[in-house]
Amino acid sequence: MKIKFEQKNLFCLPWAQTILGTHLKGKVNFMALGWLTRVNFSPAMLGICVNKNNASHEAIIDTGEFSVNLPSSDMVEITDYVGLVLAKRADKSDLFEVYYGELKSAPLIQSCPLSIECKVTQTVNLPTNSFFIAEIINIYTEDRYLTDGKPDIEKIKPFLLTMPDNRFWPIGNCLGNAWNAGKKIKKIKDAKK
């Protein structure tokens, strides 16, 4: 039997854990970011949700740019640190070796297997957060994280965040191929038409 539970418990779904990169008053800043999603195919866009009281929110409003960096599972400690410490109280600019692509206010993290530079196209104001919709300008990785020219999750080794238990989880084994695993059922259903 299904049970009803509080809406806030919806956040128990897993989300990819990332590190948000911004420029706060001209200085590099980072924060742990778990609230993000793809929102458009062409042009490629993603959306992130940032609390209005967070310094990174101010930075995105000021510059209109940010980066999303996908850390590997061996970066759990430093990823958690950038989420624990507020930019208003600590300088996080020296935590990572930084590089830049086309955007000058979207610092990219060298040690992250995959980094995305983004330019904001729309901001949706919500009660406590802003949902920033951004065009993906470029995605950066290295050959060692690719298989057949595509990012390989087993090589990247990302991890997930679950809430409200506030825990990090590794990615498990592949269960099947998207747009392929359901073909057997589709074939049966199509045959009945």
N, C-alpha and C positions, 0 to 999 in steps of 0.2 A: 504494500500500500504506500502511495506517495504521501509525504508529509510536507507541510508548509513551513518555511523558515524565513527568518528576517532577510530583507533585500540586501542588506550589507554583506551577508554571507555569500552572495554571488561571487564575491572576489576570491573565493576559494579556487576558481578556475586558474589553471597555470598560464603564465605570460612569459614571453622571452625576457630575460633580464638584460638590460643594456646600460650603457653609460652615455648620458647626454653631455655634449660639449657646447659651450657658449663663450661669448666674450662679455664679461661683466665690467662695465666702465673701463674698457680697453684691456682688461686682464683675463687670461684664460681661466675658465671655471668648469667644473664637472659636477654632475649629480647622478645618482642611480635612478634609472628610469625603467619602469615595468609596464606603464600604460601606453601602448602604441599599437597601431594596426595599419595595414595597407588600406587605402581608400579609393584609389583610381589606377587603371591600367595604363592608359596613354593620354596625357603624359603620366609617367610613373609618379605616384604621390603616396605619402603616408601621413598619418595623423598621430599626434602625441598629446597627452593630457598632463598639464603641469599646474600645481597649486599656485594660486595668485599670491600667496605670501612667500613663495620661494624666490630666492635671488635669480635663479635661472629663468623664471617667468619674466622678471624685469629685463633681463639680458635679451631675451627673444623679442620682447616688445620693442626694445631700443634698436636692435640690429636687423630684425627680420630674418635671421639666419641661425642655424644650429647644426650640430652633427649628432648622429646616432652611431655609437660604437658597440659592436657585439663582442663582449669579452669571452674568453674560453674558460672552461671550468677551473683551471688553475689560477684564475683571477678573482675567485669568490671573495677573498678577504679584502682586497683593495676596492672592489666594486661595492661591497657593503660599507666600507669606510666612507666613500664619497656620498653615500646615502645617509650616514649617521651624522656627519659633520656639516654644519651650515656654512655657506660662503660668507655670511655676515660675521661669523666668529673665527673662521680659519681660512687660510690661503691654500687652495688645492691646485694651484697652477704648476707646481713642480712635481706632481705625482707621476706624470707620464711623459715620455718623449712624444712631442707633438709635431705634426706636419700639417700642411695646408694644401688643398686642391684649388679650385677656382674661387671659392668664397673665403673672404678674409676674416670673418667672424664666426667660423665653424671649425674649431680646432679638432683635428682627427688624431686618434691615439695609435701610435706606431705598434704597440704590443697587442692590439686587438686584431683578430683575424679578419674582420670585416668592418669597414667604416663607411658611413653614408653622409654626404653633405647635402643639406636641405635649405630651401628658400621658402619662407612662409608666403602662402597665397591667400589664406583666409584664417580668421580667428573667430571661434565661436565661444562667447562668454557664457559660462555656466555658474551656478551659485558659488562654488568654492574654487573651481579650476577654470582654465582656458583650454580649449581643444584647438591646437594649432594644426592646420592642414598645410602641408608643404610639398612642393615639387622636389623630387629627388634630382639633384643636379649631377652627381656622380657617385658611384660606388667603387670602393677601393679594397683590394685584397692582394694576396700573393699566390703565385703558382702552386705553392705547397698546400694550399687550402682548396684547390680545385681538382675535380675529376672530370675528364672529358669537357673541359672548359666551363664547368659549372661549379658553384660553391658546394662543397661536400660536408655535410653535417657531422660526419664521423671524424673528419680532419679538423673542423672548426671547434668542435666540442663545446657548444653553447650550453647554458643552463637556464632553468626556469625558476620563476618566483611564484609561490602560492600564498594567498592571503585568505582569511585572516590568521592563518597559522604562522605566517612570515617565515617560510622555509625555502631554501634553494634545492633544486633537484637536477640531476643530470638527465640527458636525453637517453632514452632506451633504444631497443632494437627496432628496426624497420618492420612495420606490420603489413605493408603492401604498397602498391604504386597507385597514386591518385589518377583518376580518369582511366583506370584499368581494373582495379580490384572488383568493381561492381559489374563488369562486362558479362559475367556468367548469368547474373540475375537479369540483366537487360536482355540478353539473348532469349532467356526463357519467357520473359514478359512479352517481347516482340513476337515470339512464335505463337503466342495465344491470341494475337490480334486478328 
